[in-house]
Amino acid sequence: MAETESAAAKARRRKQPERIFLVVVDNTEEMRVALRYAALRAKATGGRVALFTAIEPAESHTWQAVAERMEEEQRAEAEAMMQRFAEEVVKLSGKTPVIFIRPGIARDALLGLIDEEPTVSILILAAGTGRGGPGPLISALTGKFFPRLSIPLTIVPGTLTDEEIDALT
């Protein structure tokens, strides 16, 4: 994977007719805040939401068939989760989201997607609300991996209510 985005990819990204707001989908409460924020921003600006999730590699097993079955189950679960959240995006934004399901560790798969997909304009994440800080992805992307991020990153407080998000967007 390239350390920086190519000049050609940056040029393609600048010329996009529609802003794409990318949300990392998981089962955390704060993700719903990011999803609502992105969907309403997309609606207000004529953009579209993209949903991303990664399928983490299965642990090494003695039998390849077991590992393959586990990956198939993870893929089915990811697809079902994305479908649920896609329906929510349609209700909020009026547009069907773009869906990306990638294999690999979430951080690496996300950075790879951003590098490879010039249609993505901005990454929307919501900060965790617990004692563990903002979350591992935000910590990585605002720390060691920040130089690899080639699009703007919006971090939404995970404690925002629907009414507060509505007022902001």
MIDOSE-1310 file (N, C-alpha, C; in nm, 2 decimals, decimal comma, always signed):
residues 169
maet	+0,08/-0,12/+0,00/+0,00/+0,00/+0,00/+0,09/+0,12/+0,00; +0,05/+0,22/-0,08/+0,13/+0,34/-0,09/+0,12/+0,42/+0,04; +0,22/+0,49/+0,08/+0,22/+0,57/+0,20/+0,14/+0,70/+0,18; +0,14/+0,75/+0,06/+0,06/+0,87/+0,04/-0,02/+0,85/-0,09
esaa	-0,12/+0,93/-0,09/-0,21/+0,92/-0,21/-0,14/+0,99/-0,33; -0,16/+0,93/-0,45/-0,10/+0,98/-0,57/-0,16/+1,12/-0,61; -0,09/+1,20/-0,68/-0,14/+1,32/-0,73/-0,27/+1,30/-0,82; -0,26/+1,20/-0,90/-0,38/+1,17/-0,98/-0,50/+1,14/-0,90
akar	-0,48/+1,06/-0,79/-0,60/+1,02/-0,71/-0,65/+1,15/-0,64; -0,56/+1,23/-0,59/-0,61/+1,36/-0,53/-0,69/+1,44/-0,63; -0,64/+1,45/-0,75/-0,71/+1,53/-0,85/-0,85/+1,47/-0,88; -0,86/+1,34/-0,89/-0,99/+1,27/-0,91/-1,08/+1,30/-0,79
rrkq	-1,03/+1,30/-0,67/-1,11/+1,33/-0,55/-1,16/+1,47/-0,55; -1,08/+1,57/-0,59/-1,13/+1,71/-0,60/-1,24/+1,73/-0,70; -1,25/+1,65/-0,80/-1,34/+1,68/-0,91/-1,47/+1,60/-0,89; -1,50/+1,54/-0,78/-1,62/+1,47/-0,76/-1,74/+1,56/-0,75
peri	-1,85/+1,52/-0,83/-1,97/+1,60/-0,83/-2,05/+1,59/-0,70; -2,03/+1,48/-0,63/-2,11/+1,45/-0,51/-2,02/+1,42/-0,39; -2,04/+1,49/-0,28/-1,96/+1,46/-0,16/-2,00/+1,33/-0,10; -1,91/+1,25/-0,06/-1,94/+1,12/+0,00/-1,89/+1,12/+0,14
flvv	-1,98/+1,10/+0,24/-1,95/+1,10/+0,38/-1,94/+0,96/+0,42; -1,82/+0,92/+0,46/-1,79/+0,78/+0,50/-1,80/+0,76/+0,65; -1,88/+0,66/+0,69/-1,90/+0,62/+0,83/-1,85/+0,48/+0,85; -1,78/+0,46/+0,95/-1,73/+0,32/+0,99/-1,84/+0,26/+1,07
vdnt	-1,90/+0,15/+1,03/-2,01/+0,09/+1,09/-1,97/-0,02/+1,19; -2,01/-0,01/+1,31/-1,99/-0,12/+1,41/-2,12/-0,12/+1,50; -2,11/-0,19/+1,61/-2,23/-0,19/+1,70/-2,22/-0,11/+1,82; -2,14/+0,00/+1,81/-2,12/+0,09/+1,93/-2,23/+0,19/+1,93
eemr	-2,27/+0,25/+2,04/-2,37/+0,35/+2,05/-2,32/+0,48/+1,98; -2,19/+0,51/+1,99/-2,15/+0,63/+1,92/-2,15/+0,63/+1,77; -2,15/+0,51/+1,72/-2,15/+0,50/+1,57/-2,28/+0,55/+1,52; -2,39/+0,53/+1,59/-2,52/+0,58/+1,55/-2,52/+0,73/+1,55
valr	-2,44/+0,80/+1,63/-2,43/+0,94/+1,63/-2,36/+0,98/+1,50; -2,25/+0,92/+1,47/-2,18/+0,95/+1,34/-2,27/+0,92/+1,22; -2,35/+0,82/+1,22/-2,43/+0,78/+1,11/-2,54/+0,89/+1,09; -2,61/+0,93/+1,20/-2,71/+1,04/+1,19/-2,65/+1,17/+1,14
yaal	-2,53/+1,20/+1,19/-2,47/+1,33/+1,15/-2,43/+1,32/+1,01; -2,37/+1,22/+0,96/-2,33/+1,20/+0,82/-2,45/+1,21/+0,73; -2,56/+1,13/+0,76/-2,68/+1,13/+0,68/-2,74/+1,27/+0,67; -2,75/+1,34/+0,77/-2,81/+1,47/+0,77/-2,72/+1,57/+0,70
raka	-2,59/+1,56/+0,71/-2,50/+1,65/+0,64/-2,51/+1,62/+0,49; -2,52/+1,49/+0,46/-2,53/+1,45/+0,32/-2,66/+1,51/+0,26; -2,76/+1,50/+0,33/-2,89/+1,55/+0,28/-2,89/+1,70/+0,26; -2,83/+1,77/+0,36/-2,82/+1,92/+0,35/-2,73/+1,97/+0,24
tggr	-2,63/+1,89/+0,20/-2,54/+1,94/+0,10/-2,55/+1,87/-0,03; -2,65/+1,78/-0,05/-2,67/+1,71/-0,17/-2,57/+1,60/-0,19; -2,51/+1,55/-0,08/-2,41/+1,44/-0,09/-2,47/+1,30/-0,06; -2,39/+1,21/-0,04/-2,43/+1,07/-0,01/-2,35/+1,01/+0,10
valf	-2,40/+0,91/+0,17/-2,33/+0,84/+0,27/-2,27/+0,72/+0,22; -2,15/+0,68/+0,26/-2,09/+0,55/+0,24/-2,07/+0,48/+0,37; -2,11/+0,36/+0,38/-2,09/+0,28/+0,50/-1,98/+0,18/+0,48; -1,89/+0,17/+0,58/-1,77/+0,08/+0,57/-1,77/-0,01/+0,69
taie	-1,74/-0,13/+0,67/-1,70/-0,22/+0,78/-1,59/-0,32/+0,73; -1,52/-0,37/+0,83/-1,41/-0,46/+0,80/-1,45/-0,60/+0,86; -1,41/-0,70/+0,79/-1,42/-0,84/+0,84/-1,29/-0,88/+0,89; -1,27/-0,88/+1,02/-1,14/-0,92/+1,07/-1,10/-1,06/+1,04
paes	-0,98/-1,09/+1,01/-0,94/-1,23/+0,98/-0,97/-1,32/+1,09; -1,02/-1,44/+1,06/-1,05/-1,55/+1,16/-0,91/-1,59/+1,22; -0,92/-1,63/+1,34/-0,80/-1,68/+1,41/-0,76/-1,81/+1,33; -0,63/-1,83/+1,34/-0,57/-1,95/+1,27/-0,63/-2,08/+1,33
htwq	-0,68/-2,17/+1,24/-0,73/-2,29/+1,29/-0,66/-2,41/+1,22; -0,66/-2,52/+1,28/-0,60/-2,64/+1,22/-0,67/-2,68/+1,09; -0,80/-2,66/+1,09/-0,87/-2,70/+0,97/-0,91/-2,58/+0,89; -0,88/-2,58/+0,77/-0,91/-2,46/+0,68/-1,06/-2,45/+0,66
avae	-1,13/-2,56/+0,66/-1,28/-2,55/+0,64/-1,34/-2,48/+0,76; -1,29/-2,49/+0,88/-1,35/-2,42/+0,99/-1,32/-2,27/+0,98; -1,20/-2,23/+0,94/-1,17/-2,09/+0,92/-1,26/-2,03/+0,81; -1,28/-2,10/+0,70/-1,36/-2,06/+0,59/-1,50/-2,04/+0,63
rmee	-1,56/-2,13/+0,71/-1,69/-2,12/+0,76/-1,71/-2,00/+0,85; -1,61/-1,98/+0,93/-1,61/-1,86/+1,02/-1,62/-1,73/+0,94; -1,54/-1,72/+0,84/-1,53/-1,60/+0,75/-1,67/-1,58/+0,68; -1,73/-1,69/+0,64/-1,86/-1,68/+0,57/-1,96/-1,63/+0,67
eqra	-1,96/-1,68/+0,79/-2,05/-1,63/+0,89/-2,03/-1,48/+0,92; -1,90/-1,44/+0,93/-1,87/-1,30/+0,96/-1,92/-1,21/+0,84; -1,91/-1,26/+0,72/-1,95/-1,18/+0,61/-2,10/-1,17/+0,61; -2,17/-1,28/+0,64/-2,32/-1,27/+0,64/-2,37/-1,17/+0,75
eaea	-2,30/-1,18/+0,87/-2,34/-1,09/+0,98/-2,31/-0,94/+0,94; -2,20/-0,92/+0,87/-2,16/-0,78/+0,82/-2,26/-0,73/+0,72; -2,30/-0,82/+0,63/-2,40/-0,78/+0,53/-2,54/-0,74/+0,59; -2,58/-0,82/+0,69/-2,70/-0,80/+0,76/-2,70/-0,66/+0,84
mmqr	-2,59/-0,64/+0,90/-2,57/-0,52/+0,98/-2,57/-0,40/+0,89; -2,50/-0,41/+0,77/-2,50/-0,30/+0,68/-2,64/-0,27/+0,62; -2,71/-0,37/+0,60/-2,85/-0,36/+0,54/-2,93/-0,28/+0,64; -2,92/-0,31/+0,77/-3,00/-0,24/+0,88/-2,97/-0,09/+0,88
faee	-2,84/-0,06/+0,87/-2,80/+0,08/+0,88/-2,82/+0,15/+0,75; -2,82/+0,08/+0,64/-2,85/+0,14/+0,51/-2,99/+0,19/+0,51; -3,08/+0,11/+0,56/-3,22/+0,15/+0,57/-3,24/+0,28/+0,65; -3,16/+0,29/+0,76/-3,17/+0,41/+0,84/-3,11/+0,53/+0,76
vvkl	-3,01/+0,51/+0,69/-2,95/+0,62/+0,61/-3,05/+0,67/+0,50; -3,12/+0,58/+0,44/-3,22/+0,61/+0,34/-3,33/+0,70/+0,40; -3,38/+0,66/+0,52/-3,48/+0,74/+0,59/-3,43/+0,88/+0,63; -3,31/+0,89/+0,66/-3,25/+1,02/+0,71/-3,21/+1,11/+0,59
sgkt	-3,15/+1,05/+0,49/-3,09/+1,13/+0,38/-3,17/+1,13/+0,25; -3,25/+1,03/+0,23/-3,33/+1,01/+0,11/-3,25/+0,94/+0,00; -3,13/+0,90/+0,02/-3,05/+0,83/-0,08/-2,99/+0,70/-0,02; -2,98/+0,61/-0,11/-2,92/+0,48/-0,08/-2,77/+0,50/-0,06
pvif	-2,72/+0,45/+0,05/-2,57/+0,46/+0,07/-2,49/+0,37/-0,02; -2,37/+0,40/-0,03/-2,27/+0,32/-0,09/-2,22/+0,22/+0,02; -2,20/+0,10/-0,01/-2,16/+0,00/+0,10/-2,02/-0,06/+0,06; -1,93/-0,05/+0,16/-1,80/-0,11/+0,14/-1,78/-0,21/+0,26
irpg	-1,76/-0,34/+0,22/-1,72/-0,44/+0,32/-1,58/-0,49/+0,27; -1,48/-0,48/+0,36/-1,35/-0,52/+0,32/-1,29/-0,61/+0,43; -1,21/-0,71/+0,38/-1,14/-0,80/+0,47/-1,02/-0,73/+0,54; -0,99/-0,77/+0,66/-0,87/-0,71/+0,72/-0,90/-0,64/+0,85
iard	-0,79/-0,59/+0,91/-0,80/-0,51/+1,03/-0,87/-0,38/+1,00; -0,96/-0,34/+1,07/-1,05/-0,22/+1,04/-0,96/-0,10/+1,00; -0,86/-0,06/+1,08/-0,78/+0,06/+1,05/-0,71/+0,05/+0,92; -0,65/-0,07/+0,89/-0,58/-0,08/+0,77/-0,67/-0,09/+0,65
allg	-0,78/-0,16/+0,66/-0,88/-0,17/+0,55/-0,94/-0,04/+0,52; -0,97/+0,04/+0,63/-1,02/+0,18/+0,61/-0,92/+0,27/+0,53; -0,80/+0,27/+0,58/-0,70/+0,35/+0,51/-0,68/+0,31/+0,36; -0,68/+0,18/+0,34/-0,67/+0,13/+0,20/-0,79/+0,17/+0,12
lide	-0,91/+0,17/+0,17/-1,03/+0,21/+0,10/-1,02/+0,36/+0,06; -0,98/+0,44/+0,16/-0,97/+0,59/+0,14/-0,86/+0,61/+0,03; -0,75/+0,54/+0,03/-0,65/+0,56/-0,07/-0,70/+0,51/-0,21; -0,78/+0,41/-0,22/-0,82/+0,35/-0,35/-0,95/+0,41/-0,40
eptv	-1,03/+0,47/-0,32/-1,16/+0,51/-0,36/-1,17/+0,67/-0,36; -1,15/+0,73/-0,48/-1,14/+0,88/-0,48/-1,28/+0,94/-0,46; -1,39/+0,87/-0,46/-1,52/+0,93/-0,44/-1,54/+0,96/-0,30; -1,47/+0,91/-0,20/-1,49/+0,94/-0,06/-1,43/+1,07/-0,03
sili	-1,51/+1,16/+0,02/-1,47/+1,30/+0,05/-1,43/+1,33/+0,19; -1,50/+1,27/+0,28/-1,48/+1,30/+0,42/-1,51/+1,18/+0,51; -1,44/+1,16/+0,62/-1,46/+1,05/+0,71/-1,53/+1,11/+0,84; -1,64/+1,05/+0,88/-1,71/+1,09/+0,99/-1,70/+0,98/+1,10
laag	-1,65/+1,02/+1,22/-1,64/+0,92/+1,33/-1,70/+0,99/+1,45; -1,75/+0,91/+1,54/-1,80/+0,97/+1,67/-1,71/+0,91/+1,78; -1,68/+1,00/+1,87/-1,59/+0,96/+1,98/-1,66/+0,88/+2,08; -1,59/+0,78/+2,13/-1,64/+0,69/+2,24/-1,68/+0,78/+2,36
tgrg	-1,77/+0,73/+2,44/-1,82/+0,80/+2,56/-1,77/+0,75/+2,69; -1,70/+0,64/+2,68/-1,65/+0,57/+2,81/-1,51/+0,62/+2,85; -1,46/+0,56/+2,95/-1,33/+0,60/+3,01/-1,22/+0,56/+2,92; -1,24/+0,47/+2,82/-1,13/+0,43/+2,74/-1,09/+0,53/+2,63
gpgp	-1,14/+0,65/+2,64/-1,10/+0,76/+2,55/-1,19/+0,75/+2,42; -1,14/+0,82/+2,32/-1,23/+0,84/+2,20/-1,25/+0,71/+2,12; -1,17/+0,61/+2,14/-1,18/+0,48/+2,07/-1,05/+0,46/+1,99; -1,02/+0,33/+1,96/-0,90/+0,29/+1,90/-0,88/+0,35/+1,76
lisa	-0,98/+0,36/+1,68/-0,97/+0,41/+1,55/-0,94/+0,56/+1,55; -1,01/+0,64/+1,63/-0,98/+0,78/+1,64/-0,84/+0,80/+1,69; -0,81/+0,73/+1,79/-0,67/+0,74/+1,85/-0,56/+0,71/+1,74; -0,58/+0,61/+1,66/-0,49/+0,58/+1,56/-0,48/+0,68/+1,45
ltgk	-0,60/+0,73/+1,41/-0,61/+0,82/+1,29/-0,57/+0,96/+1,33; -0,57/+1,00/+1,46/-0,52/+1,13/+1,50/-0,38/+1,12/+1,56; -0,33/+1,00/+1,56/-0,19/+0,98/+1,61/-0,10/+0,93/+1,50; -0,05/+0,81/+1,52/+0,05/+0,75/+1,44/+0,01/+0,75/+1,29
ffpr	-0,12/+0,72/+1,26/-0,16/+0,70/+1,12/-0,22/+0,83/+1,06; -0,21/+0,94/+1,13/-0,26/+1,07/+1,07/-0,20/+1,11/+0,94; -0,07/+1,09/+0,92/-0,01/+1,13/+0,79/-0,06/+1,05/+0,68; -0,12/+0,93/+0,70/-0,18/+0,85/+0,59/-0,32/+0,89/+0,55
lsip	-0,38/+0,97/+0,63/-0,52/+1,01/+0,61/-0,52/+1,13/+0,51; -0,58/+1,10/+0,39/-0,58/+1,19/+0,28/-0,71/+1,27/+0,26; -0,80/+1,26/+0,35/-0,93/+1,33/+0,34/-0,96/+1,39/+0,48; -1,04/+1,49/+0,49/-1,08/+1,55/+0,62/-1,15/+1,44/+0,71
ltiv	-1,12/+1,46/+0,84/-1,18/+1,37/+0,94/-1,26/+1,46/+1,03; -1,39/+1,43/+1,04/-1,48/+1,50/+1,14/-1,50/+1,40/+1,25; -1,48/+1,45/+1,37/-1,50/+1,37/+1,49/-1,62/+1,44/+1,57; -1,73/+1,36/+1,58/-1,85/+1,41/+1,64/-1,85/+1,35/+1,79
pgtl	-1,88/+1,44/+1,88/-1,90/+1,39/+2,02/-2,00/+1,27/+2,03; -1,97/+1,16/+2,08/-2,06/+1,05/+2,09/-2,18/+1,07/+2,18; -2,17/+1,18/+2,26/-2,28/+1,21/+2,35/-2,39/+1,29/+2,30; -2,38/+1,34/+2,17/-2,48/+1,42/+2,11/-2,62/+1,35/+2,10
tdee	-2,72/+1,43/+2,13/-2,86/+1,37/+2,12/-2,90/+1,39/+1,97; -3,01/+1,32/+1,93/-3,07/+1,34/+1,80/-3,10/+1,49/+1,78; -3,16/+1,56/+1,88/-3,19/+1,70/+1,86/-3,07/+1,78/+1,84; -2,96/+1,76/+1,91/-2,84/+1,83/+1,90/-2,78/+1,81/+1,76
idal	-2,78/+1,69/+1,71/-2,73/+1,66/+1,57/-2,82/+1,73/+1,47; -2,95/+1,73/+1,49/-3,04/+1,79/+1,40/-3,01/+1,94/+1,39; -2,98/+2,00/+1,50/-2,95/+2,15/+1,51/-2,82/+2,18/+1,44; -2,72/+2,09/+1,45/-2,59/+2,11/+1,39/-2,59/+2,10/+1,24
t	-2,68/+2,01/+1,19/-2,67/+1,98/+1,05/-2,77/+2,06/+0,97
